[in-house]
Amino acid sequence: MNCIGPNAREYLRRGFKQMADALEVTLGPRGRLVAVERDSRRKAPELLNDGARLARRFYGLPSRFESMGLLMARHLAWQIEEEVGDGSTMAVVMARRLIEDGCRLITAGVDPMLLRRALEKAQPVVIEAIKTQARPMDSSAPMIALAQAMIGNAELAKHLHECFDVVGSQGAIEVRPSNSVTHDREYIQGALWNKGWESQSFATHGGEAILSNPYILFTTHRLSAATDLMPIMQKVAEQAHTKQHGLAVVSFNIEGEALNLLVMNKRHGTLPTLAVNAPGAGDERFDILQDLATLCGGKLVAEEAGHQLENVALSDLGSADEFRAVRSAFTLIGGKGRPAAIRQRVADIRKQIAKTKDNDIRNQLFERAGKLSGGVALLRVGGATETEREFYKTRCEDAVRVIRAAMESGVVAGGGWAYIYAAQILQQIALANEGYDDDALARSLLVAALCQPARAILRNSGYDAAAIVPIHPTPTPMRNTALGFDVTQGDMVDMFVANIVDPVNVLIAAFRAALSAAIMILTTEALIHKPRDNRDKEVTLDP
């Protein structure tokens, strides 16, 4: 089954619009709820007001071709959520307007590829107009307001601000569900990782395993034979008269005789020992082990580099003031690594953060940098039910990403008003050029699209959007780019004074994604669908 020509674009437009219409009603501080039927009809519907989560509940439409457009909007919303944690609904709303107006122009005879080039040419102008409005987020009030707008809980917003105040913008903040109905936070000195002891026999007292001033072996070797560890343990035992005693092993895997050897030494009091598996997964495990070795002043004994365990000297082992472990985590306190080496390792990680687009990898890098810097903030999220705890946990994790972005790139007036200022700049450029060339048409499309987030927020709050934000606003740029309409007060205010702000990175990411999705749909000329009973057969393009 296939569709070629103008109808293909029309199917995509209709599918995209249905998703955008559902997401738009959730936008803003007074956004509406959307009820989603659950798998079991006996359960009450799920009530959502978060665009990205709502987008994930859509799986398709009766029309296969319209489903393609809907799934493009779904992918756009989730892509923005994963990248910056917010702005998904704004992106979908802007993309819908670009697609609607662009399809009309193409139907009227405008070449889609020329329109594409004109839109891409205007993109840097909009981005620069957003950046020029940026102000640093250098006070607590806008941070708390931003967190509360995302989480919907004043207490959690204050706790999150405190966490950032303690560990900084690059610090490690972990959000965990609590078994209590209350919210709390905890600050841990040192590096905390979610990998516990390999045997409960290592526990010393109070359900914890604690080694003071131990030698620490970091290795990628998978330890199973007693002979793997005996030479190292003998060297450590010979140093028992010094302040440094005991051996902790952090490896990719330890089992069998090697683990039994450590347990027996611990039980008989011959040598204090402890064993944990390296945290992380895949290649990240190697990097974390190298981080820990740097933090403790040791050498990573890497099997991949040909390092042999029998050749390990005491100088290759790391050390710390204390090594603590429980069933589910371990903490290194007071690593004895060289400060210059640790600072260099942190700097290298932050260079990777700047280059990384993938949000999951960025979070891992932030976590590693924060733990190397010497502190971890734990935000424990409570709730009356498991559903409530999971909801707040997800919103807090998104808020951490958004606040980090705001601290790095600065903030602009919220509520979509930063886009309106950018639209005025674009409109001024369009009017300065005579005629109706492709560039002017593209700028006109972007002006209308950039006004859509603010108009949607106004409509959702019960205001006449056309009276406050015309479809084509005045081309004279606002002298005060902080002005905007506060829907809670019903008046024009200084958005920075009112603490209504958006991170620059979020607005730029949403605009780029919206423009990219719109261009893809506007330049699509054919749709191909393979029915499930025909998936293995060749596709024919015959009408």
C-alpha positions, 0 to 999 in steps of 0.5 A: 500500500502506498500514497504518492503526491500531495495526498501523502503530505496531507495524511502526515499533516492530519496525523500530526495535527491530531497529536498536536491538538491533544498536547496543546491543551496541557501547555502553561500553568493552567493547562488542562488535563487529558484523560487516557483510557487504561488497558483495563477498562475497569480502572479509572482513566489516567489523567495527564497534563505533561505533553511528553508523557501524554505523547507516549500514550499514542500508538496510532490512528485508524488510518495507517498513513495518518498514524505516520504523521502522529508518530512523527509528532510523538517522536518529536515530543519524546526527543525533546523530553530526552534531550533537555527535559522540557519544551516538548509541547512547545515544539509540537505546537510550533511544528503544527503551525509551520506544517499547516501554513507550509502545506497551504503555500505548497498547494498554492505553487511554492516549491517545497525545496525552496521553502526548506532552504529559506526556512533553514536560512532563517533558523540562525536569526531566530536562535541569535535573537533568543540568545541575546535575551539571556540573563544568568540565573544568579538568584534562588527565586527563579530557580525555585519558581522554575522547579515548582513549575515543573514539579508542581510541589513547593517543598520539593522545589525548595529541596531541589534548590538546596541540592544545587546550592550545596553541590553546584550546577555540575554536582551529582544529584540523585533522585530516589523514591522514599518509603515515607509520605514526606520528602527529604534530602541527604548529602554524602561526602565522597563517591556513592555508587549503586553497587553493594557488597558481594557477600553479607559476610563482609558486614562489620556492624549495623548492616554495613561493611566498613574499612578504615584506611584500606588499600584498594585494588581496581581491576577489570579482571574477572576474579575467580581463582584464589591465586588471582588475589593471594600475591596482592593479599600477602603484600598487604598483610606484610604492611599490617604494622602501618596505619594503612591496612585491609584490602578492598577489591573493586572489579568487573566480577569476583566469584568462586575461590577468589571471593571465598578467600576474601570472606575467610580472611574477614571471618578469621580476622586475618585481614580486613577485606571487602569486595564489590563489583564495578558500577555501571554497564558496558563501556561505562564500567571501565570509565568509572573504574578509571575515575575511582582509581584516579580519585584514590591515587591508584592504577587501574589494572586493566586486562585489556592493557595486558596488566597482570595481577601477579605484578601488582605492587602496593604503589599500584593500589589506591587508598582512602580514609574510608570504604563503606558498603551496604547491600545496595551501594558503596561509598568512598570517602577521602580518596588519596588521589592527587588533586591535580589528577582529579581536577584534570579528570573532571575537566576531561569529563566536562569536555565530553559533556559539552560534546554529547547530544544524548541525554542519558550519556550526559546524565552519566557524565554529570554523575561521574563529574559530581562524584569525582568532585567529592559530593552527592546530593540524594533527593528522596521523594515521598508520596501516599502511593507508589504512583505518586512517588513515581510521578514526582520522581520523574518530574524531579529528574526532568527538573534537574536537567532543566535547571542545569540547562538554565544555570549553564545557558541562562534564562529568558522571559517565560510563557513563550514571550522570548519567542515573540521577541524573536518573531518581531526581529524576524518580521522586521527583517521580512518587511525590510526586504521588498517583494514576496520571495521565498525568504520573506514567505519563510520568515512569515511562516516562522513569525506565526509559528513562534507566536503559537506557544504564548497564544496556546498558554493564553487560550488555556488560561481563559484569555483572548489570545488574539487580543494579547498576541496577534498572529502577526505581532507588531514588527517593532521589537520590544525595548524591554525583552523582559515584558510578558503577560502573566496569566495568573495575574492577568496583566503585563509584568516583568517576567524576571521579577515575577520569576516566570522564566525559561532556560535558553537551551530548552527554547533553542532545542524546541525551536530546532526540533520543531523546524526539523520536523516541519521540514521533513513533512513538507518535503515528503512526497510518498508514503509506503505501508506494508500490511502485517500479512505482507511484511516479507514481500517486495514493495511496489510503487504502482498506484 
